């Protein structure tokens, strides 16, 4: 159980670093298509990060209704971010070609 928690924590940290990296790249980019591509990658990373945080909240802490509601909200936000990021990534990737 401890190894799973450490692995999830490390994955969350990696996804957080990637989210920050793509956020900076998106804000510094001059080309609109590349800016959108980096923003889409940021959304994808943030979505997976939110889903992993929700998994840790739901399964690895004591049960309470607040944690379940909070975890469910994070899962919904994460799924929406992943979906929107994948959709936007495809759109801006076609623009760059």
N, C-alpha and C positions, 0 to 999 in steps of 0.2 A: 504494500500500500504506500509506503514511504517513497519508493522509487517512482511510482506513478505520479505522486504529488510533486516531486522534484522535477520530473520530466515536463509536466504541465506548466510548472513555474518557469522553467527555462524556455519553453515554447512561447509562453506569454511575453517574456522579456525579449525574445528574438523578434516576435511580431510587433511589439511596441517600438523597438529600434527601427524596424523596416517602415512602420507607419510614420515615424518622425522623419526618417530619411526621405521618403517619397513626398512628405508634406513640404520639406525644405526645397526639394527639387522642383516641385510643382509651383511654389511661390517665386522661385528664382528664374524659371524658364521664360524666355521671351516669346517663343513660338506657341500659339494657342493650341495647336494639335498636340504638341509634346506636353504642354501644361495639363491638358485634359487626360492624357495617357498616364502621367504621374499621379494625378488626382484619383484616377480609377484604380491604380495599383494601391494607393493609400487606402481607399475604401475597402478593397479586398482584404488587405492585411488587417485593417481595423475590425472588419466583420469577423474574421476568424479569431482575432484576439478576444472580442466580446463573447463569442461562443465558448471559447475555452474558459474565460472567467466565469461564465454562467455554469459550466460543468463543475468547476471547483466549488462554486457556491451551493449548488444543488446536492452534490454527492459527497463532499468531503468535510462538511461541517455539520453541527447538530441540526436536527430538523426543527424548523420553525416556519410558520406560514409566511413571514416576511421574507425569509431567504428564498422560499419557493417562488413567490411573486416576483422578487427582484431577479432571480435567475431566469424566469420565464420572459420577463421584459428584455433582459440582455440577449437571450436567444433570438427573440423576434427582431431586435435592432441589428444583431449580427447577421442574421439571414438576409434582412433587407439590404444591409451594406454590401454583403457578398454579391447578391443579385444585381444591385445597381452598379457595383464596380465591374462585374463581368460584362454587363450590357454596355456600359460606357467604354470599357477597354476595347471591345469589338468595334464600336463606332469610331473611336479615335485612331485605332490601328488601321482601319480602312481609309481614313483621311490621310494618314501618313504614307500610304502606298501610292 
